[in-house]
Amino acid sequence: MVVRRIRASLVVLFSAAWVAAGAQHAALSAPAPGDVGAQDVEKGELLRVGGSSYPRLVRLEHSGEANGRVLASMTTYRDNAGFAVIHESRDDGKTFQPLAEIHDPAGGNTKGMCCSTLYELPQQVGDMPAGTLLWAGTAGVGDDAEERQSSIRVWRSDDHGTTWSHLSDIVQAPVGPGVWEPEFTVSEQGDLVAFYSDDGDPKHDQKLVQVRSSDGRNWTGLKETVKNDEFTVRPGMSGVRKLPNGTYVMVYEVCNDDPVHTCTVWIRNSSDGWDWGDPYDLGTEIVSESGGQPLGTPTVALAPGPNPNGRLLLAYQMLAGDNGGWAPGNGKTVMVNDTPEDPGGPWREVPAPVEISYNRGSVCRNFSPTLLPTADGKSMIHVTTDFEHYIGGPCEAFYGVGPIDGGSAATQSETRPVDPRIGR
């Protein structure tokens, strides 16, 4: 399927372009005619050199003396192996330094890894105390969808991200279909819940599913979270946060359901983190007050705010107008909801700390960005990706810090049609 090739293309891009990243930095090629030149990051700093995808941010809050540190994880490639890199910030996102690498043998020898997440346990689960860090990603991505054998692998750190050990496999997919984009929460019942996108159901091109574990090692209770009767409609890429009142919120993309806006972003609530309602109910579509439609690869963060439940910060890949076309905030905005208990909004567009000037959808540009509030809750740390030098070259992570209430973004959409995202 074309849709499945998006992750395979990530592997090809990473392994081919990033293995020789040092040489490419030394001798850059000019962009091909018609290509956008060099990097399109108008605002933001390079986080690391060596290739990055699926950035994720966590602030340690249950780790004693380490509380307040910010950790960033990314997936990368070297010597034909996919692995994770962990960076640390001790100055609230102003600078980042390398901390650790996670070399999973299941991602070595061209098998590849992608689609990773980072999570700090807020309470004890099994023998893992609060503050235990979990990293999970898809191993065995491969570039041949017919021979792929993917699994979602979980790694554990007991020393705030410095060292890691393999904990368990959430799921092992059969040959061919893929399992992607894990996300964690701890349910009201105290179970560790894992959500992921599943390509393996012959009735659905992709659906969101979930499993749970009382110890992080044994996973049970496979359950559908979001699906659709139309085969080609693809819910995926979930992000979950728990509000102070105990309500859980989930954001996710739903691709191929809207002829005008591809890969729209939706939200739903749960009272316990396990029961998310009728999986055939797509939930509530997120639209800004000015009609902006976030498209693709959403992630969500919870920040303090005037509301006792705080506020939600939403990052996404692209932004379209309410009637199609690119919104002027495309590549340059994130969204804020000051009433997170109300999934319908209102959502307002605000300037993003990292801005990308040319953002028309690709496996790199602004793909699966991440947000985290600063310690005082007034600003946000933002990490996203773009080609650093030329299209098809290394895809790198860029970061920035900016105010949450930093002013309103532009609200009038352009008239150019929205190009469907590659692979969707």
C-alpha positions in Angstrom: 0.0 0.0 0.0 1.1 3.6 -0.7 0.3 4.5 2.9 2.7 2.0 4.3 5.5 3.2 2.1 5.8 6.4 4.2 7.6 4.7 7.0 9.7 2.6 4.6 10.7 5.8 2.9 11.8 7.1 6.3 14.2 4.1 6.6 15.6 4.7 3.1 16.0 8.4 3.7 17.7 7.9 7.1 20.0 5.0 6.2 21.1 6.4 2.8 21.4 10.0 3.7 22.5 10.0 7.3 25.1 7.3 7.3 27.2 9.8 5.3 26.0 12.8 7.1 29.5 14.0 8.0 30.6 14.0 4.4 27.4 15.8 3.3 28.0 18.5 5.8 31.5 19.0 4.4 30.5 19.1 0.7 27.0 20.2 0.1 25.2 19.7 -3.2 23.1 22.5 -4.7 19.4 21.9 -4.8 17.9 20.6 -8.0 16.1 23.0 -10.2 12.6 23.8 -8.8 13.6 22.5 -5.3 13.5 24.8 -2.4 17.0 25.7 -1.4 18.8 24.9 1.8 17.0 24.7 5.1 13.6 26.4 5.4 13.8 26.9 9.2 13.1 30.6 9.6 13.3 30.4 13.4 14.9 27.7 15.5 18.3 26.2 16.4 19.8 22.9 15.2 19.5 20.4 18.1 22.0 17.8 16.9 23.8 16.6 13.8 23.4 13.1 12.5 19.8 12.8 11.5 16.6 12.8 13.6 12.9 11.8 13.4 9.9 11.6 15.7 11.3 13.9 18.4 9.7 13.6 21.8 10.1 15.8 25.0 9.6 14.9 28.7 10.2 16.9 31.8 11.2 14.8 34.8 8.5 15.3 37.5 8.7 12.1 39.5 12.5 11.7 39.7 13.6 13.4 43.0 16.7 15.5 42.6 16.5 15.1 38.8 13.1 16.8 38.6 13.0 19.7 36.2 15.4 18.2 33.6 14.1 18.0 30.1 14.9 15.0 28.0 14.5 14.8 24.2 14.5 11.5 22.3 14.8 11.0 18.5 15.3 8.1 16.2 18.4 8.1 13.9 20.5 5.8 11.8 24.2 4.9 11.7 26.0 1.9 10.1 22.7 0.6 8.6 21.2 0.4 12.1 18.3 2.4 13.5 18.6 3.5 17.1 17.5 6.2 19.6 19.4 9.1 20.9 18.6 10.9 24.2 19.5 14.5 24.8 19.2 16.4 28.0 18.6 20.0 28.9 19.2 21.4 32.4 18.4 25.0 31.5 14.7 24.6 30.6 15.2 23.9 26.9 17.7 26.7 26.1 20.4 24.1 25.3 20.6 20.3 24.9 23.5 17.9 25.4 23.8 14.2 24.4 22.9 11.9 27.3 22.5 8.3 26.0 21.8 6.1 23.0 19.5 3.0 22.8 20.9 0.4 20.4 18.2 -2.2 20.0 19.5 -5.3 18.1 16.0 -5.6 16.5 16.7 -2.4 14.6 20.2 -3.3 13.4 21.4 -4.9 10.2 19.2 -2.7 8.0 16.0 -3.8 9.9 15.5 -0.2 11.0 13.6 1.6 13.7 11.1 4.5 13.7 8.1 6.0 15.3 9.3 6.2 18.9 7.9 7.7 22.1 9.3 8.7 25.5 7.4 8.5 28.8 8.0 9.0 32.6 5.9 6.8 34.9 3.9 9.1 37.2 3.3 6.2 39.7 4.6 2.7 40.4 3.7 0.0 37.9 4.9 -3.5 38.8 8.5 -3.2 40.0 8.9 0.1 38.3 8.7 3.1 40.6 7.4 6.5 39.7 10.1 8.3 37.7 11.1 5.2 35.6 11.6 6.3 32.0 10.2 4.2 29.1 11.2 4.5 25.5 9.4 2.5 22.8 9.6 2.4 19.0 8.9 0.2 16.0 11.7 -2.2 15.2 12.0 -4.1 12.0 10.6 -1.4 9.7 12.5 -2.5 6.6 12.1 -1.1 3.1 10.2 -4.1 1.7 6.6 -4.1 3.0 6.0 -7.7 1.9 8.9 -9.0 4.0 8.6 -6.7 7.0 8.5 -8.2 10.5 7.8 -5.2 12.8 7.4 -5.1 16.5 7.1 -2.5 19.2 9.9 -2.7 21.7 10.0 -1.1 25.1 13.2 0.0 26.9 13.5 1.1 30.5 15.8 3.5 32.4 16.1 3.6 36.2 18.7 6.4 36.2 16.9 9.3 34.5 17.9 8.3 31.0 21.6 7.6 31.4 21.4 3.8 30.8 18.7 1.6 29.3 17.7 -2.0 29.2 15.1 -3.9 27.1 11.9 -4.4 29.0 9.4 -6.1 26.7 7.7 -6.4 23.3 4.3 -4.9 23.2 3.3 -6.6 20.0 4.9 -8.7 17.2 3.2 -8.2 13.9 3.0 -11.0 11.3 5.1 -10.7 8.1 3.9 -7.8 6.0 1.6 -5.6 8.1 3.1 -3.0 10.4 2.6 -1.7 13.9 3.6 1.9 14.5 3.7 5.0 16.8 3.4 3.7 20.4 2.0 6.0 23.1 1.8 5.4 26.8 -0.4 6.4 29.7 -1.2 5.0 33.2 -4.9 4.2 33.6 -7.1 5.0 36.6 -6.8 1.3 37.5 -3.0 1.6 37.6 -2.2 -0.3 34.5 0.3 0.9 31.9 -1.7 1.3 28.7 0.0 1.3 25.3 -1.7 2.7 22.2 -0.4 2.0 18.6 -1.4 2.2 15.0 -2.1 -1.2 13.4 -2.0 -2.0 9.6 -2.8 -5.7 10.1 -6.6 -5.9 10.0 -7.9 -6.9 6.6 -11.0 -4.9 7.2 -9.1 -1.6 7.9 -6.1 -0.1 6.1 -5.2 1.2 9.6 -6.8 1.5 13.0 -5.8 2.6 16.5 -5.6 -0.1 19.1 -4.6 -0.5 22.7 -3.3 -3.0 25.2 -2.4 -2.9 28.9 0.0 -4.3 31.4 0.2 -4.5 35.2 4.0 -4.8 35.1 5.3 -3.5 31.8 6.3 -7.0 30.7 3.1 -8.8 29.9 0.6 -7.2 27.6 -3.1 -8.2 27.4 -6.6 -7.0 26.6 -6.1 -6.0 22.9 -8.9 -3.6 22.1 -9.8 -1.3 19.2 -9.6 2.4 20.1 -10.6 4.2 16.8 -11.6 2.7 13.5 -13.8 3.4 10.5 -16.1 1.4 8.2 -14.4 2.9 5.1 -11.3 0.7 4.5 -9.0 3.5 3.4 -9.8 5.8 6.4 -6.8 5.7 8.7 -6.9 6.8 12.3 -3.3 6.8 13.7 -0.6 8.7 15.6 -2.2 9.0 19.0 -1.1 11.3 21.8 -2.5 11.0 25.3 -2.4 13.3 28.4 -4.1 13.2 31.8 -5.7 16.3 33.1 -5.6 17.4 36.7 -9.3 16.4 37.2 -8.5 12.8 36.1 -9.9 13.1 32.6 -7.7 11.7 29.8 -7.5 13.3 26.4 -6.3 11.8 23.1 -5.4 13.5 19.9 -4.8 11.6 16.6 -4.9 12.0 12.9 -7.7 10.6 10.6 -6.5 10.4 7.1 -8.6 9.9 3.9 -11.8 11.0 5.5 -12.0 14.5 4.1 -11.8 15.3 0.4 -10.7 18.9 1.1 -8.4 18.4 4.1 -6.2 15.4 4.2 -5.2 13.8 7.6 -7.4 16.0 9.8 -6.7 16.0 13.6 -9.3 14.8 16.1 -9.7 14.6 19.9 -11.6 12.4 22.4 -11.9 12.0 26.2 -11.8 9.1 28.6 -12.7 9.0 32.3 -10.2 6.3 33.1 -7.6 6.1 30.4 -8.8 2.7 29.2 -12.4 3.1 28.0 -12.5 5.6 25.1 -16.0 5.0 23.9 -17.3 3.6 20.6 -14.3 3.0 18.4 -16.5 3.9 15.3 -17.1 7.4 16.7 -14.2 9.4 15.3 -14.5 12.0 18.1 -14.3 15.7 17.7 -12.4 17.4 14.9 -10.0 20.1 15.9 -10.5 23.5 14.2 -9.2 26.8 15.3 -11.3 29.8 16.1 -10.3 31.3 12.7 -11.1 28.1 10.8 -7.6 26.7 10.7 -7.4 23.0 10.1 -4.4 21.2 11.6 -3.3 18.3 9.4 -1.3 15.3 10.3 1.2 14.0 12.9 -0.4 15.6 16.0 1.2 15.6 19.4 -0.2 17.1 22.6 1.2 18.6 25.8 -0.4 19.8 29.0 0.6 23.2 30.4 -0.4 25.2 33.5 -3.0 27.9 32.9 -5.7 30.0 34.5 -8.0 27.0 34.2 -7.6 24.4 37.1 -7.1 21.8 34.3 -4.4 23.8 32.7 -4.3 24.2 28.9 -3.5 21.9 26.0 -0.7 22.6 23.5 -1.1 21.0 20.1 1.7 20.6 17.5 1.0 19.3 14.0 2.5 19.0 10.6 0.5 21.4 8.4 -2.3 24.0 8.6 -5.0 24.5 6.1 -7.8 27.0 5.8 -11.4 26.2 6.6 -12.3 25.8 2.9 -9.0 24.3 1.8 -5.8 26.0 0.7 -2.8 26.7 3.0 -3.4 28.9 6.0 -0.7 31.6 6.4 0.2 30.0 9.7 1.2 26.7 8.0 4.6 25.7 9.4 4.6 28.6 11.7 1.9 27.9 14.3 0.8 25.6 17.1 -2.6 25.6 18.8 -3.7 26.2 22.4 -6.9 25.1 24.2 -7.5 26.9 27.5 -10.5 24.7 28.3 -9.0 21.2 27.9 -12.1 19.5 29.5 -14.0 20.7 26.4 -12.5 18.8 23.4 -14.4 21.0 21.0 -12.3 24.0 21.9 -12.0 26.8 21.4 -8.5 26.3 19.9 -6.5 29.4 19.1 -3.5 29.6 16.8 -0.3 31.0 18.3 3.2 31.5 16.8 5.4 28.4 17.0 8.9 28.7 18.5 10.3 26.9 15.4 9.1 28.1 12.1 9.4 26.4 8.7 8.8 28.6 5.7 8.1 25.9 3.1 5.7 23.2 4.5 3.8 21.2 1.9 4.1 17.7 3.5 6.9 15.2 3.4 8.5 12.6 5.6 10.7 15.2 7.1 9.3 18.7 7.1 7.6 19.4 10.4 6.8 15.7 10.7 5.6 14.6 14.1 6.8 17.7 16.1 6.7 17.9 19.9 5.9 20.5 22.6 6.6 20.9 26.3 5.8 23.8 28.6 8.7 25.5 30.3 9.0 25.2 34.1 7.0 28.4 34.7 4.3 27.4 32.3 4.5 30.7 30.4 6.5 29.5 27.4 6.9 26.3 25.4 9.8 24.2 24.1 9.2 23.1 20.6 11.2 20.5 18.5 10.5 19.6 14.9 12.4 18.4 11.8 13.3 19.7 8.4 15.9 19.0 5.7 19.0 20.8 7.0 20.6 21.6 3.6 18.7 20.2 0.7 15.7 18.1 -0.2 16.6 14.4 0.2 19.6 15.2 2.4 19.8 14.7 6.2 16.6 15.4 8.1 17.5 17.1 11.3 15.8 18.3 14.5 15.5 22.0 15.3 14.3 23.5 18.6 13.2 26.8 20.1 11.5 28.3 23.1 8.7 30.8 22.8 5.8 32.3 24.8 2.4 30.5 24.9 0.6 33.8 24.9 2.9 35.4 22.4 0.2 36.9 20.2 -2.2 35.8 17.6 -1.1 34.0 14.4 -2.4 35.0 10.9 -6.0 33.9 10.2 -6.7 34.3 6.5 -6.1 31.2 4.3 -4.4 31.3 0.9 -6.1 29.9 -2.2 -3.6 27.3 -3.2 -5.0 23.7 -2.9 -3.7 21.4 -0.2 -1.3 18.8 -1.5 -2.0 15.3 0.1 0.8 14.3 2.4 3.3 11.9 0.9 2.1 8.3 1.4 -1.4 9.3 2.6 
